[in-house]
């Protein structure tokens, strides 16, 4: 077999979901380039993957899922990285850029339980397992009589914990379940009932600026999805404006409604006792700067409403 003109080293976490995303991106690049671009997948076990019980905020936050890949990019060990964008800190390392953001998958949360059809159906004192501070706060807001236990690990690990009865229910992103062929295990929760994490369901490909030849960038452009990039920019902008770490429970989503883009965001007190919610709109054809400004404005509205002090989980 003749070698392709461009063989790229694609960096990814080694979890089954991350590998599924990486393999999908590699296959699409080869397809849209008519075989001119090939990928060799390079797997990394990140610091975040090594956490099985501890909260992310206790160990360093979102960057735990990306820092090994960031270092590999900086050291030219890989040519680009594929990430679940909701795991990427609000600010990329110096020199990095998003070279491709493909079309968003299902952004909804999935509810998984063998005993309860919905959260409302759980008996008082029931246990919901999650490692997400946002999901915990949203759960306690709706059901303050429910107990929340920390569920860490990849999708398979959390499914196994649920099957062992370590909790009565859990949440998993529908995008990840779908990619792994497990969408049928969950009941999707409408976005207007449970607002997801900023950039949930979005994949982002990062590289060092100027490191890839134009022919390769042209292949990425064929996979790029304009509407998804708009959502990523606005949702990450509001995340940056509010906190950008894993310490504050933040939910956000950019909706396309009629002839306008509408960014909805909420910050929730960790115990679910109070919510600050704001939204703002812009034109469907808004450029990057307008989308960033939209995120900043919505974030500032929430900051003002909260008196400048956003609620946060402690490190305990």
C-alpha positions in Angstrom: 0.0 0.0 0.0 1.4 3.4 -1.0 1.9 5.8 1.8 -0.4 8.7 2.0 1.1 12.2 1.6 0.3 13.3 5.2 0.3 10.9 8.2 -0.8 12.8 11.3 -0.2 11.8 14.9 -3.6 12.1 16.6 -3.4 12.4 20.4 -6.3 11.3 22.5 -7.2 10.0 25.9 -7.3 6.2 26.1 -10.8 5.8 27.4 -13.3 3.9 25.2 -15.3 7.1 24.5 -12.2 9.2 23.7 -10.9 6.5 21.4 -14.3 6.3 19.6 -14.2 10.0 19.0 -10.6 9.9 17.8 -11.3 7.0 15.4 -14.3 8.8 14.0 -12.3 11.9 13.4 -9.5 9.9 11.8 -11.9 8.1 9.5 -13.6 11.3 8.4 -10.3 13.0 7.6 -9.2 10.1 5.4 -12.6 10.2 3.7 -12.9 13.9 3.0 -9.3 14.0 1.8 -9.7 11.0 -0.5 -7.0 9.2 1.3 -4.5 12.1 1.3 -4.6 12.4 5.1 -4.0 9.4 7.3 -3.9 9.4 11.1 -1.9 7.3 13.6 -3.7 7.4 17.0 -1.4 8.1 20.0 -3.1 7.2 23.3 -2.6 9.0 26.6 -3.7 8.2 30.2 -4.3 11.6 31.6 -4.2 12.7 35.3 -8.0 13.0 35.2 -8.3 9.4 34.0 -6.4 8.2 37.1 -9.0 9.7 39.5 -11.5 7.0 40.5 -13.0 8.5 43.7 -11.8 12.1 44.2 -13.4 15.2 42.9 -11.7 17.0 40.0 -11.7 20.2 42.1 -9.6 18.5 44.7 -6.9 17.5 42.2 -6.7 20.5 39.8 -9.9 20.8 37.8 -10.6 20.5 34.1 -7.0 20.7 33.0 -6.4 17.2 34.4 -8.0 15.7 31.2 -5.9 17.8 28.8 -2.5 18.6 30.3 -0.7 15.5 29.0 -2.1 16.1 25.5 -1.2 19.8 25.8 2.4 18.9 26.7 2.6 16.4 23.8 1.5 19.1 21.4 4.0 21.6 22.7 6.8 19.0 22.5 5.7 18.0 18.9 5.0 14.5 20.0 1.6 14.7 18.3 0.2 16.8 15.4 -3.2 17.4 16.8 -5.5 16.3 19.7 -9.1 15.4 19.9 -11.1 16.4 23.0 -14.5 16.4 24.4 -14.8 20.1 24.5 -16.7 20.3 27.9 -13.5 18.9 29.5 -11.2 21.6 28.0 -10.4 24.6 30.2 -12.0 27.9 29.1 -8.6 29.2 27.9 -6.3 27.2 25.7 -2.5 27.1 26.3 -0.5 29.7 24.6 0.1 28.8 20.9 -2.8 26.4 20.6 -5.9 26.9 18.5 -9.0 25.0 17.5 -8.4 23.8 14.0 -11.7 22.0 13.7 -15.0 21.8 15.5 -17.3 19.2 13.8 -21.1 19.1 14.1 -22.4 18.8 17.6 -23.9 15.5 18.9 -26.8 15.3 21.2 -26.2 17.8 24.0 -28.9 16.4 26.4 -28.3 14.6 29.6 -29.3 11.0 29.9 -31.0 9.6 33.0 -30.1 6.0 33.9 -31.9 4.1 36.6 -33.3 0.5 37.0 -35.8 1.7 39.5 -37.0 5.2 38.7 -38.3 6.5 35.3 -37.2 10.1 36.3 -35.6 12.0 39.1 -39.1 12.8 40.4 -39.8 9.1 40.8 -37.0 8.4 43.1 -38.1 7.8 46.7 -36.9 10.2 49.4 -33.4 9.3 50.5 -32.6 7.8 47.2 -29.0 8.0 45.9 -27.9 9.7 42.6 -24.3 9.0 41.6 -22.4 11.8 39.8 -19.0 13.4 39.8 -20.3 16.6 38.2 -20.9 19.5 40.5 -23.4 21.0 38.1 -25.4 17.8 38.0 -25.3 17.5 41.8 -26.5 21.1 42.2 -29.3 20.6 39.6 -30.4 17.4 41.3 -30.5 18.9 44.8 -32.4 21.9 43.4 -35.1 19.7 42.1 -35.0 17.1 44.9 -33.3 18.4 48.2 -34.4 15.1 49.8 -32.1 13.1 47.6 -28.6 12.0 48.5 -25.7 12.4 46.0 -22.7 10.2 45.9 -19.5 10.7 44.0 -19.3 8.6 40.8 -16.0 8.9 39.0 -14.6 7.0 36.1 -15.3 6.5 32.4 -18.7 5.6 31.0 -18.2 1.8 31.5 -17.0 2.3 35.0 -20.0 4.3 36.0 -22.4 1.9 34.4 -20.7 -0.9 36.3 -21.1 1.1 39.6 -24.8 1.6 38.8 -25.3 -2.1 38.1 -23.6 -3.0 41.4 -26.2 -0.9 43.2 -23.8 1.8 44.4 -26.5 4.3 43.5 -30.1 4.3 42.4 -29.5 6.4 39.4 -26.9 8.4 37.5 -26.6 10.8 34.6 -24.4 10.4 31.4 -24.2 12.6 28.4 -26.3 11.3 25.5 -23.5 12.2 23.1 -21.1 9.8 24.7 -23.7 7.0 25.2 -24.6 7.4 21.5 -21.0 7.1 20.3 -20.6 3.9 22.4 -23.8 2.4 21.1 -25.5 2.6 24.5 -28.0 5.4 23.9 -30.8 2.9 24.6 -29.8 2.6 28.2 -30.8 6.2 29.0 -33.8 8.4 29.0 -32.9 11.8 27.4 -33.7 14.8 29.5 -35.1 17.8 27.5 -32.7 20.8 27.5 -35.3 23.0 29.0 -35.5 20.6 32.0 -31.8 20.2 32.6 -29.4 22.6 31.0 -26.1 20.8 30.1 -22.5 21.8 30.7 -21.1 24.4 28.3 -20.0 22.7 25.1 -21.5 19.4 26.0 -21.7 17.1 22.9 -19.0 19.1 21.1 -15.7 17.7 19.9 -12.7 20.0 19.5 -9.5 19.4 17.6 -6.5 21.4 18.8 -3.1 22.0 17.3 -0.3 24.5 17.6 -0.9 27.5 15.4 0.9 27.3 12.1 2.1 23.7 12.6 0.0 22.0 9.9 0.3 22.4 6.1 -2.5 24.1 4.3 -3.6 20.8 2.5 -4.3 19.3 5.9 -6.1 22.4 7.2 -8.3 22.2 4.0 -9.3 18.7 4.9 -10.3 19.8 8.4 -12.3 22.6 6.9 -14.5 20.0 5.2 -15.5 18.6 8.6 -15.9 22.0 10.3 -19.4 22.9 11.3 -20.1 26.6 11.5 -23.2 26.5 13.8 -21.3 24.2 16.3 -18.3 26.5 16.4 -20.7 29.4 17.1 -22.1 27.4 20.1 -18.6 26.5 21.3 -17.4 30.1 21.2 -20.5 31.5 23.0 -20.7 28.8 25.7 -17.0 28.8 26.4 -17.1 32.6 26.6 -19.7 32.6 29.3 -17.8 29.8 31.1 -14.7 32.0 31.1 -16.6 35.0 32.3 -18.0 33.1 35.2 -15.3 30.9 36.4 -13.8 28.5 33.9 -12.9 25.8 36.5 -14.8 22.8 37.9 -15.5 24.6 41.2 -18.7 26.5 40.3 -21.8 24.7 39.1 -22.4 26.3 35.6 -24.8 25.2 32.9 -25.1 26.9 29.5 -26.4 26.2 26.0 -26.7 28.2 22.8 -30.2 27.7 21.2 -31.1 28.5 17.6 -34.6 29.9 17.8 -36.4 31.3 14.8 -34.1 34.1 13.5 -31.9 34.4 16.5 -29.2 32.7 18.6 -30.1 32.6 22.3 -27.6 31.9 25.0 -29.0 30.6 28.2 -26.9 30.2 31.3 -27.4 29.4 35.0 -25.2 29.2 38.1 -26.5 27.2 41.0 -25.7 27.2 44.6 -23.9 23.8 45.4 -26.8 22.8 47.7 -29.3 23.6 45.0 -30.9 26.3 47.2 -30.5 29.2 44.8 -30.1 29.7 41.0 -28.9 32.7 39.0 -30.1 32.5 35.4 -29.6 34.9 32.5 -29.9 34.8 28.7 -29.1 37.0 25.8 -29.5 36.9 22.0 -27.7 37.8 18.8 -28.1 37.3 15.1 -27.8 33.9 13.4 -24.8 35.1 11.4 -22.9 36.5 14.4 -19.2 36.4 14.1 -16.7 35.3 16.7 -16.4 38.6 18.4 -20.1 39.1 18.8 -20.4 35.6 20.2 -17.6 36.2 22.7 -19.3 39.4 23.7 -22.6 37.6 24.1 -21.0 35.1 26.5 -19.3 37.9 28.5 -22.5 39.9 28.8 -24.6 36.9 30.0 -21.9 36.0 32.4 -21.7 39.5 33.8 -25.4 39.7 34.2 -25.2 36.6 36.4 -22.2 38.0 38.3 -24.1 41.2 39.0 -27.2 39.3 40.2 -25.1 37.2 42.5 -23.5 40.3 44.0 -20.1 39.5 42.5 -19.6 36.4 44.6 -20.3 33.2 42.7 -21.2 30.1 44.8 -18.5 27.4 44.8 -17.8 23.9 46.2 -15.1 23.8 48.8 -12.1 21.5 48.5 -13.3 19.4 51.4 
